[in-house]
Amino acid sequence: MIKYGADRVTELKFAAFYPKLERRDDQWVDIVLSFDLQAESDERPADLIDLTALIICTHGGQVAQIIPQDEGCDCEYQFTTEEKAQIAAFIEEQDMQSRIHQVAG
């Protein structure tokens, strides 16, 4: 995680994902993703209360944005390239793609 204005970077490694999908409109599907961290990588920033990720996807399952949130709101952190890659890999799994297509209708 990278905090805006800070020079310290931590790298979270995700152990499990828990998605909640919702169709926003005729173009986008929103996925609120909560997660467990691998024990040895539990470097979750102490000033975050309830860290989740908002993933905005097309109805075809392509990731458009990955946004960190705290208590359901934008926060002053961003995910690192590696963290985004872990999240994107989960979204690209066949089971998730099927769920996205199902929600998109």
Backbone as JSON, one array per atom type, in Angstrom:
{
  "sequence": "MIKYGADRVTELKFAAFYPKLERRDDQWVDIVLSFDLQAESDERPADLIDLTALIICTHGGQVAQIIPQDEGCDCEYQFTTEEKAQIAAFIEEQDMQSRIHQVAG",
  "N": [[0.86, -1.16, 0.0], [0.43, 2.23, -0.65], [0.7, 5.3, 0.78], [-0.62, 8.44, 0.1], [1.68, 11.03, -0.32], [3.54, 9.93, 1.39], [6.67, 8.21, 1.89], [7.0, 5.57, 2.41], [6.41, 2.24, 1.5], [4.29, -0.52, 1.64], [3.75, -4.01, 1.14], [1.03, -5.85, 0.53], [-0.06, -9.21, 0.83], [-2.49, -11.24, -0.36], [-4.67, -13.67, 1.03], [-7.24, -14.72, 0.86], [-10.28, -13.94, -0.85], [-13.36, -12.07, -0.72], [-15.98, -11.43, -2.47], [-18.54, -9.0, -3.3], [-20.95, -8.47, -5.57], [-22.44, -6.1, -7.78], [-24.63, -4.88, -10.17], [-24.14, -1.88, -11.78], [-25.03, -0.25, -13.95], [-25.84, -0.12, -17.48], [-23.31, -0.56, -18.38], [-21.33, -1.0, -16.38], [-20.11, -3.09, -13.71], [-19.95, -3.25, -10.27], [-17.67, -4.35, -7.84], [-17.29, -5.06, -4.56], [-14.66, -5.83, -2.64], [-13.65, -7.68, -0.02], [-11.07, -9.04, 2.09], [-8.71, -11.53, 3.27], [-5.5, -11.41, 4.72], [-2.26, -12.86, 4.08], [-0.6, -14.28, 6.82], [2.14, -13.63, 7.33], [2.41, -11.32, 5.91], [0.94, -9.32, 6.98], [0.72, -6.34, 6.91], [-1.09, -4.32, 7.07], [-2.04, -0.98, 6.93], [-2.05, 0.84, 9.95], [-3.76, 2.97, 10.38], [-6.07, 2.5, 8.98], [-9.42, 1.43, 9.13], [-11.41, -0.37, 8.08], [-10.43, -1.9, 5.58], [-11.1, -2.31, 2.19], [-11.56, -3.22, -1.27], [-12.7, -1.52, -4.13], [-13.73, -2.66, -7.11], [-14.15, -1.85, -10.39], [-15.75, -3.08, -13.12], [-16.23, -3.94, -16.58], [-19.21, -5.14, -18.24], [-18.33, -7.29, -19.6], [-16.36, -8.31, -18.01], [-13.85, -7.13, -17.82], [-11.37, -5.44, -15.97], [-11.65, -2.13, -14.96], [-11.02, -0.24, -13.01], [-9.29, -0.27, -9.86], [-9.8, 0.38, -6.64], [-8.75, 1.38, -3.49], [-10.55, 1.32, -0.41], [-11.7, 2.68, 2.69], [-13.79, 1.82, 5.21], [-15.83, 1.84, 3.29], [-15.44, 4.18, 1.82], [-13.5, 6.34, -0.33], [-9.99, 6.47, 0.23], [-6.8, 7.66, 1.54], [-4.88, 6.08, 0.44], [-3.22, 3.99, -2.0], [-3.21, 1.04, -4.02], [-0.36, -1.06, -4.57], [1.45, -1.97, -7.56], [1.84, -4.75, -7.58], [-0.09, -5.59, -5.69], [-2.43, -4.82, -7.04], [-2.18, -6.56, -9.2], [-2.57, -9.05, -7.97], [-5.24, -8.8, -7.18], [-6.5, -8.37, -9.67], [-5.91, -10.83, -10.9], [-7.52, -12.54, -9.4], [-10.08, -11.57, -10.1], [-10.08, -12.25, -12.77], [-10.32, -14.99, -12.73], [-12.09, -17.94, -13.74], [-14.49, -18.58, -12.33], [-15.16, -16.13, -11.11], [-15.46, -14.54, -13.38], [-17.69, -15.74, -14.52], [-19.59, -15.13, -12.55], [-19.63, -12.33, -12.77], [-20.65, -11.99, -15.39], [-23.15, -13.13, -14.99], [-24.33, -11.36, -13.13], [-24.29, -9.06, -14.66], [-26.21, -9.61, -16.49]],
  "CA": [[0.0, 0.0, 0.0], [1.17, 3.48, -0.74], [-0.08, 6.42, 1.3], [-0.3, 9.67, -0.61], [2.58, 11.93, 0.37], [4.5, 9.2, 2.22], [7.69, 7.52, 1.11], [7.02, 4.17, 2.83], [5.53, 1.37, 0.74], [4.15, -1.87, 2.17], [3.23, -4.92, 0.12], [0.09, -6.81, 1.08], [-0.26, -10.46, 0.1], [-3.84, -11.65, -0.05], [-4.85, -15.1, 1.22], [-8.59, -15.07, 0.43], [-11.1, -12.81, -1.28], [-14.79, -12.19, -0.48], [-16.59, -10.42, -3.34], [-19.96, -8.67, -3.37], [-21.13, -7.91, -6.9], [-23.67, -5.35, -8.03], [-24.69, -4.22, -11.48], [-24.36, -0.44, -11.62], [-25.83, 0.26, -15.08], [-25.7, -0.92, -18.69], [-21.9, -0.67, -18.76], [-20.41, -1.32, -15.3], [-20.4, -3.94, -12.56], [-19.11, -2.9, -9.13], [-17.34, -5.45, -6.94], [-16.66, -4.67, -3.3], [-13.85, -6.99, -2.32], [-12.95, -7.75, 1.26], [-10.03, -10.05, 1.94], [-7.81, -11.92, 4.35], [-4.09, -11.3, 4.35], [-1.37, -13.91, 4.55], [-0.14, -13.9, 8.16], [3.46, -12.99, 7.35], [2.39, -10.05, 5.18], [-0.1, -8.48, 7.57], [1.22, -4.97, 7.09], [-2.21, -3.41, 6.84], [-1.79, 0.29, 7.61], [-2.74, 0.92, 11.25], [-4.78, 4.02, 10.4], [-7.25, 2.07, 8.24], [-10.34, 0.7, 9.99], [-12.03, -1.48, 7.35], [-9.88, -1.82, 4.22], [-11.67, -3.12, 1.12], [-11.25, -2.72, -2.61], [-13.8, -1.37, -5.08], [-13.28, -2.98, -8.46], [-15.14, -1.49, -11.4], [-15.54, -3.93, -14.3], [-17.2, -3.9, -17.66], [-20.08, -6.31, -18.24], [-17.53, -8.39, -20.15], [-15.43, -8.8, -16.99], [-12.56, -6.44, -17.82], [-11.18, -4.51, -14.86], [-11.4, -0.75, -15.37], [-10.38, 0.46, -11.88], [-9.15, -0.93, -8.57], [-9.74, 1.53, -5.74], [-8.82, 1.03, -2.07], [-11.52, 2.08, 0.37], [-11.75, 2.46, 4.13], [-15.18, 1.95, 5.65], [-16.68, 2.1, 2.15], [-15.16, 5.49, 1.21], [-12.15, 6.52, -0.83], [-9.04, 6.78, 1.29], [-5.58, 8.3, 1.07], [-3.94, 5.04, 0.03], [-3.41, 3.33, -3.28], [-2.59, -0.27, -4.06], [0.85, -1.17, -5.37], [1.28, -2.72, -8.81], [1.72, -6.17, -7.23], [-1.39, -5.78, -5.06], [-3.42, -4.76, -8.12], [-2.04, -7.78, -9.99], [-3.21, -10.13, -7.21], [-6.69, -8.58, -7.25], [-6.91, -8.6, -11.06], [-5.86, -12.27, -11.16], [-8.73, -13.12, -8.8], [-11.23, -11.16, -10.92], [-9.99, -12.93, -14.06], [-10.6, -16.41, -12.6], [-13.3, -18.34, -14.45], [-15.64, -18.48, -11.45], [-15.52, -14.71, -10.97], [-15.95, -14.06, -14.68], [-19.06, -16.25, -14.65], [-20.43, -14.35, -11.65], [-19.76, -10.99, -13.35], [-21.57, -12.11, -16.52], [-24.48, -13.4, -14.44], [-24.84, -10.11, -12.54], [-24.48, -8.09, -15.74], [-27.48, -9.96, -17.14]],
  "C": [[0.9, 1.22, 0.0], [0.26, 4.58, -0.23], [0.35, 7.67, 0.56], [0.58, 10.56, 0.25], [3.61, 11.24, 1.24], [5.51, 8.49, 1.33], [7.81, 6.04, 1.48], [5.98, 3.38, 2.02], [5.49, 0.01, 1.43], [3.51, -2.72, 1.08], [2.33, -5.94, 0.8], [0.03, -8.04, 0.19], [-1.59, -11.03, 0.58], [-3.95, -13.17, 0.03], [-6.22, -15.56, 0.72], [-9.35, -13.81, 0.09], [-12.57, -13.13, -1.06], [-15.51, -11.09, -1.27], [-18.09, -10.24, -3.13], [-20.14, -7.93, -4.69], [-22.46, -7.19, -7.02], [-23.58, -4.7, -9.4], [-25.01, -2.75, -11.26], [-25.31, 0.09, -12.7], [-25.59, -0.64, -16.28], [-24.26, -1.12, -19.13], [-21.03, -1.27, -17.66], [-20.99, -2.29, -14.27], [-19.42, -3.53, -11.46], [-18.9, -4.14, -8.27], [-16.67, -4.86, -5.71], [-15.97, -5.93, -2.8], [-13.23, -6.83, -0.94], [-12.0, -8.94, 1.16], [-9.36, -10.37, 3.26], [-6.4, -11.77, 3.83], [-3.33, -12.52, 4.81], [-0.74, -13.42, 5.84], [1.19, -13.15, 8.13], [3.47, -11.63, 6.64], [1.38, -9.07, 5.78], [0.44, -7.11, 7.93], [0.13, -3.97, 6.76], [-1.92, -2.11, 7.6], [-2.66, 0.44, 8.86], [-3.85, 1.96, 11.26], [-6.0, 3.7, 9.54], [-8.11, 1.19, 9.13], [-10.89, -0.54, 9.3], [-11.62, -1.38, 5.88], [-10.58, -2.81, 3.31], [-11.19, -2.55, -0.21], [-12.55, -2.62, -3.4], [-13.21, -1.63, -6.46], [-14.43, -2.66, -9.4], [-14.78, -2.27, -12.66], [-16.58, -3.62, -15.36], [-18.1, -5.12, -17.52], [-19.37, -7.52, -18.81], [-16.48, -8.92, -19.19], [-14.06, -8.16, -16.98], [-12.49, -5.44, -16.68], [-10.87, -3.13, -15.42], [-10.66, 0.01, -14.27], [-10.34, -0.44, -10.66], [-8.86, 0.16, -7.55], [-9.77, 1.05, -4.29], [-9.83, 1.92, -1.35], [-11.37, 1.72, 1.85], [-13.16, 2.78, 4.6], [-16.1, 2.36, 4.5], [-16.47, 3.42, 1.44], [-13.73, 5.5, 0.67], [-11.24, 6.9, 0.32], [-7.75, 7.33, 0.69], [-4.49, 7.3, 0.71], [-4.22, 4.62, -1.4], [-2.74, 1.96, -3.2], [-1.33, -0.21, -4.91], [0.53, -1.95, -6.65], [1.08, -4.21, -8.51], [0.38, -6.47, -6.55], [-2.51, -5.76, -6.1], [-3.38, -6.03, -8.97], [-2.71, -8.96, -9.29], [-4.74, -10.02, -7.31], [-7.2, -8.87, -8.66], [-6.9, -10.09, -11.4], [-7.08, -12.97, -10.57], [-9.96, -12.8, -9.66], [-11.24, -11.92, -12.24], [-10.23, -14.43, -13.96], [-11.96, -16.73, -13.21], [-14.55, -18.19, -13.6], [-16.1, -17.03, -11.3], [-16.05, -14.15, -12.28], [-17.39, -14.51, -14.9], [-20.01, -15.44, -13.77], [-20.66, -12.93, -12.19], [-20.78, -11.02, -14.49], [-23.0, -12.35, -16.04], [-25.11, -12.13, -13.87], [-25.14, -9.09, -13.63], [-25.77, -8.36, -16.52], [-27.36, -10.0, -18.61]]
}
